[in-house]
Amino acid sequence: MTTTLPRAPRFRLVGTMRWLLPVLLVLLFLAVLIWLPWQARQMESNERQEQLIADTLWVEQAIRFTLDRNAEILQNLGADIASGALPPAAVQARIDHLRKTAPELKRVAWIGQDGEVRAFAGAETGSDAGASANAAMLARETGAGRYSDPAAQQAGAPALMDYHLPLFPNRAYAGSLVATYDLKSLLDETVPWWFAKDNAVSLIDSGDGVLAQRAAGGPGRGVYTHNRPLDLHGANLLLATNSVKGAPELLPNLLVGSVILLSLGLLASLAALWRHITRRLAAEGALRQQMAFRTAMENSMVTGLRARDLEGRTTYVNPAFCRMVGFSAEELVGHAPPMPYWAPEAMDEYQQRLADVLSGNVAPQFESVFQRSDGKRIPVLIFEAPLIGKDGTQTGWMGSILDISERKIAEDLHRQQQEKLQAGSRLATMGEISSMLAHELNQPLAAISSYTSGALNMLSNGAGEPVDADTLRPALEQANLQAQRAGQIIRSVHEFVKKREPERQLIDIRSVVEGVRALVELQARKYFVALQVHIDPALPAVRADRMMLEQVLLNLTRNGVEAMQDIPPERRILRIDATAANGRVEVSVTDNGHGITDDVNSRLFSPFFSTKAEGMGMGLSICRSAIEFHGGTLNHRPNPGGGTVFTFALPAEPRAS
């Protein structure tokens, strides 16, 4: 009898292998499915982080470029100031231009060696006084530009940072130029909208406090962040970016991709090819749609567009530009200067502007005149900017042209209407004081008649004997003084009502007050009002039209006199004060009248609004327009003792250094 080995273990091994192999294959498949999405997620996360770092570096360079550009402009201005080649008015003009072309600058000031502000544009004050003073001292000691530590002026106020540039002509300190940056505006100007939409960009101080932030897409999630210190001389700033994007999710279509990759079949190649073709067709369709949209947009624009290469030849014009000048695109594209739309009388101006553009000294915007194909001249406003190619190099110049014919007509009409209103206001004013003028002239005329009659009587009673000249001289001198007084009154009225073009010139406020004082006193005496005049003897001059200022002062004093009709006579005092503060000359007219109620206050400067039954409601409106025409302001406030204080302020002319 033979024996055999048991077969159960062998069968169990085969059975185990049968289910173990599929399990291992399933586990391998699951491992691949888990690893591939995780790997893709990791790669995407790394790519986002690298892109964030690259974009942060670009934003840093944009901020540094803006700061370095402004510093270079200030250095050039400082060199011109130190050389003494620029008068104060030219310095003020260049400071105003810098302030307008650099919105991130809140204030630009020229400070003399004595600490006096000689010229400024923008806000009246800079950043934190302590930090700014410390930076100014270090800049002066080192002889180089220096930034101050930024700080917010008050709760909710924007963070400000000063840049101090000392001036050392002949190695002697002669003042400094100070530029105050609004850090929020700096971010708004330098951080592109597309970057701010996906990232919260912040400027952080050394104490981790957020000074300014631009976050169009909301606060960052803290998944992708990058901090970059700004290497500014004197200021410790950190540029921090925090992406609004979260961690990438596991995409479910990777399962299909894994199956296709594991099958190593033809289906994977066909699917990949199909996806490629589909994406390419979608991209081509999107490109055609974008080109069609761009073409439709350019054809519907009312702004003319013109592109020129570096040699001045026209390379592109849109339909709006062709309609503006009356030439077709075929007549303009490829054409070299002189252009067919250049007016013959302005040919030299065009050539000079073209030379400036080709040399890189282009003005951001300027006005000019074009000649249409039918010979008609049209005024235009031109915006010129460099045209940058896809490789980052300049390929030419791009210009936007606006037809401003209607604006010019409107400006001329507005100016004519303002002149008519001012002339009408002066005539209305003179109508009101005509009766007082007649009464005032009666006094000197009666005195002249009395003195001359007395002299004649002395001559008649002389009994044939010669009359002593010393006896007659006092009477004749008094008659002469009264005649001069009457003539002065008549000349004041004539100068006030005559019509002429506005003419700005250097004016002493004291002379303006004295010029209308006789008319003011006429109004004051009618209502038994005492006039008090207080003028600072060291007032700087202002550049203004004398007649317009006299009209403003006469209107304000007339309102003040009439406001005191119903108060006791001992309180009827009208006060005129003129002082200087913060680079401006302020003139105040104070009365002790009934004051201004709340319902009248909101409409006080509105045209055709008046509290007088016979008033036209144009006096204060014309006064405000006249003051704003000179770059000043007209305001009012209650008088603590009762009544109202009207104050107008005008920019003071810099004193000659």
FIGU-515778 format. One record per residue (C-alpha): x, y, z; residue in one letter. Coordinates in steps of 0.2 Angstrom, whole numbers, plus 5000, padded with zeros to 4 digits. Layout:
N
XYZA;...
This chain:
657
500050005000M;500750164995T;500550335003T;500450514995T;500850685001L;499350795006P;498850914992R;497851045002A;499351165005P;499751164987R;497951204983F;497951344996R;499551414989L;498851424971V;497151494978G;498151624988T;499151674973M;497551694963R;496751824974W;498451894980L;499051944963L;497452044958P;497452124976V;499252174973L;498852244955L;497352334963V;498452404977L;499752454964L;498352534953F;497752634969L;499552684973A;499752754956V;498052844957L;498552914973I;500352964969W;499953044952L;498653164959P;499853204974W;501253234962Q;500253344951A;499653444965R;501453464972Q;502053514955M;500653644953E;500953704971S;502753734967N;502353814951E;501153934959R;502453974972Q;503854004959E;502654114949Q;502154214965L;504054244969I;504354304951A;502854424951D;503454484968T;505154524961L;504354614946W;503254724958V;504754764968E;505654824953Q;504154924948A;504155014965I;506055044965R;505955104947F;504555234952T;505555284967L;507255304958D;506355394943R;505655524955N;507355534965A;508255564948E;507055704944I;507255784961L;509155774959Q;509055864942N;507955994950L;509156014965G;510656034953A;509756174944D;509256254960I;510956244968A;511756324952S;510556474954G;509956454936A;508056434940L;507056574947P;505756534961P;504256534948A;505156404937A;505556294953V;503656304957Q;503156264940A;504356104939R;503756054956I;501956074950D;502355964935H;503155834945L;501655824957R;500455804942K;501455674933T;501755564949A;500055534958P;501055434971E;501755594978L;500655674991K;501755834992R;503355904985V;504256044993A;505756154992W;506456205009I;507756335011G;509256325023Q;508256425036D;506856295036G;505656405027E;504556325013V;504956414997R;503856314985A;502756164987F;501356074978A;500055954985G;499755945004A;500356075016E;501155955028T;502255795025G;502455635035S;502755605054D;503755755060A;504955655071G;505355525058A;505455655044S;506555775055A;507755625059N;507855575040A;508255755036A;509655775048M;510455615042L;510255665024A;511155825028R;512555745037E;512855615024T;512555725009G;511455605001A;509555574998G;508655475012R;506955405016Y;506055425032S;505255285042D;503455285036P;502055315048A;500155355048A;499755525052Q;498155475062Q;496955335063A;496255295046G;497455415037A;498655345024P;500455305028A;501655435022L;503555425019M;504655575015D;506155575004Y;507455715009H;508755774996L;509955895003P;510656034992L;512556074994F;513156204981P;514956244984N;514956114998R;513856225009A;512056175014Y;510756275005A;509156185009G;508356025003S;506955954992L;505655845001V;504455724992A;503155645002T;502455474996Y;500755405000D;501155225001L;499355164997K;499455274981S;501255204977L;500455024978L;498955074967D;500155154954E;501455014953T;500554854957V;499554794941P;497754754942W;497954574937W;499254544951F;498154634964A;496654534959K;497554364963D;498654424978N;498554544993A;500054654992V;500654745008S;501954865014L;502554815031I;503654915043D;504954845055S;503654805068G;502654695057D;501254835055G;500354845039V;500655025032L;499755005015A;498854865006Q;498154834989R;496954674989A;495754684974A;495354504976G;495154504995G;496354445009P;497654315005G;497354135012R;499154115018G;499553965007V;500654054995Y;501654195002T;503254284999H;504154435008N;505454545000R;506354685009P;506454844999L;508154915000D;507855095003L;509155205011H;508455255028G;506755165028A;506454985033N;505054915022L;504554745018L;503554695002L;502354555007A;501254454995T;499854335000N;498954244986S;497054224987V;497254054979K;497153894990G;498053734989A;497653644972P;496353504974E;496453324968L;495753324950L;494553184947P;495053174928N;496753104933L;495952944936L;495452924918V;497252984914G;497952854925S;496852714917V;497352764900I;499252774905L;499152594912L;498252524897S;499752574886L;498552564872G;498152664857L;496752744866L;497952854876A;498752924860S;497052954852L;496453044868A;498053144869A;497853194851L;496053234852W;496353344867R;497753434858H;496653464843I;495253524853T;496253644863R;497053714848R;495453744839L;494753824855A;496253934856A;496153984837E;494254024840G;494654124855A;496054224845L;494854254831R;493554314843Q;494754424852Q;495354494835M;493654524829A;493154614846F;494754724845R;494354774827T;492554814831A;493154914847M;494455014837E;493155044823N;491855114836S;493055224845M;492955414844V;494755434850T;496055434836G;497455314837L;499055334828R;500655234829A;502355284822R;504055194821D;505655264827L;505955354811E;504355444812G;503355354798R;501555314802T;501255124804T;499455124810Y;497955234811V;496155184816N;494555244808P;494255374820A;495855464816F;495555454797C;493855534800R;494655664811M;495955724798V;494955674782G;496255554775F;496155374772S;497255244780A;498055204763E;498555384762E;499355394779L;500155224783V;501955214778G;501955404775H;503555494782A;503555674789P;502955804784P;501155734786M;499755784775P;498755844790Y;500055964796W;499556144794A;500756254784P;500856394797E;501356274811A;502556174801M;504056224812D;503156174828E;502756004821Y;504555974816Q;505156024833Q;503955914842R;504355764830L;506255794834A;505855794853D;504855634851V;506155544841L;507555594854S;506455524868G;505955694876N;504155674873V;502855764883A;501455654890P;500055764882Q;500055934873F;498856024862E;499056064843S;498156104827V;497755984813F;497256024795Q;495855924787R;495955874769S;494656004766D;495856134773G;494856164790K;495856174805R;495356074821I;496156094838P;496755924845V;497355854862L;498755724859I;499355594872F;501055514867E;501855364874A;503255234869P;502655084859L;503454924867I;503554764857G;503354584864K;505254574867D;505154724879G;506054844867T;505355004860Q;504754994842T;503955164840G;502755284848W;500855274851M;499755424851G;497955454856S;497155604848I;495555694854L;494555824844D;494355964857I;493456094845S;491856084856E;492856104872R;493756254865K;492056334860I;491356294877A;492856374885E;492656534875D;490856544878L;491056514897H;492456654898R;491356774889Q;489856734900Q;490956764916Q;491556924909E;489756984906K;489256924924L;490757024932Q;490357174922A;488557164926G;488957144944S;490057294944R;488657404936L;487357334949A;488557384963T;488757554956M;486957574954G;486657534973E;487957664978I;487557804966S;486457894978S;487857884991M;489057954978L;487958104974A;487758134993H;489658114995E;490058234981L;488958364988N;490058395003Q;491658434993P;490758534981L;489858634995A;491558665003A;492358724987I;490858844984S;491058915002S;492958935001Y;492859024984T;491459134989S;492359185005G;493859224994A;492859324982L;492059424997N;493759465003M;494259534986L;492659634985S;492759705002N;494559764999G;494059944995A;495259944981G;496759894991E;497759734986P;497259584996V;498759495005D;499159324997A;499359235014D;497559285018T;496859205002L;498059045002R;497158945016P;495458955008A;496158914990L;497158764997E;495558695006Q;494558724990A;495958624980N;495958484993L;494058464991Q;494158464972A;495458324973Q;494358224985R;492958244973A;494058194958G;494758044967Q;492957974971I;492457994952I;494057914947R;493757764958S;492057734951V;492657754933H;494057624936E;492957504944F;491557494931V;492557504915K;492657344905K;494357264901R;495157094898E;495757004914P;497657044917E;498656954930R;500157054938Q;501057064954L;499957154966I;500057214984D;498557174994I;498657345003R;498457434987S;496957334983V;496157384999V;496657564997E;495957564980G;494157524985V;494257605002R;493357754997A;491857654990L;491857545005V;491757705016E;490357765006L;489357615010Q;489857605028A;489357795031R;487557755024K;487257635038Y;488357715052F;489657575051V;491357595057A;492757525046L;494357455053Q;495757395042V;497257285048H;498557235035I;500157145039D;501557265034P;502657115028A;501357035016L;502056955000P;501356994983A;500056894974V;499856874955R;498056924951A;496957034941D;496757194952R;494957234946M;494257064950M;495057064967L;494257244970E;492557174965Q;492657034977V;493157144991L;491857264987L;490457134986N;491057055003L;491057225012T;489457275005R;488657115011N;489457145028G;488757325029V;487057275025E;487057125037A;487257255051M;485757365048Q;484657295062D;485957285076I;486357425089P;487457565081P;488857545093E;489157365087R;489157405068R;490957375065I;491657305049L;493457235050R;494657195035I;496157095040D;497557035028A;498856905034T;500056785027A;500156595032A;500856435024N;501356515007G;499656605005R;498956775008V;497256775017E;496056925017V;494556915029S;493057025030V;492157015047T;490457085052D;489457085068N;487757055059G;486356925060H;487456785054G;486956645041I;485656515045T;485856325042D;484656325028D;485456475019V;487256405022N;487056255010S;486556364996R;487556524999L;488656514984F;487356444972S;486956554957P;485356654957F;485056614976F;484856774987S;484156825004T;483857004997K;482157044989A;483057144976E;484657034974G;485056934959M;485956794968G;487556814958M;488756914970G;489456774980L;489456654965S;490456774955I;491656804970C;492056624972R;492356604953S;493456754953A;494556684967I;494556504960E;495156584943F;496756634953H;496956464961G;496256524978G;494856474989T;493356574996L;492656515013N;491556575027H;491356535046R;490356605060P;491056755070N;491156705088P;490456875093G;489056865081G;489056885062G;490056805049T;491856805043V;492156785024F;493956735020T;494856715003F;496556645001A;497756674986L;499456584983P;500856704988A;502256744975E;503956674981P;505156804988R;506756834978A;508156734986S;
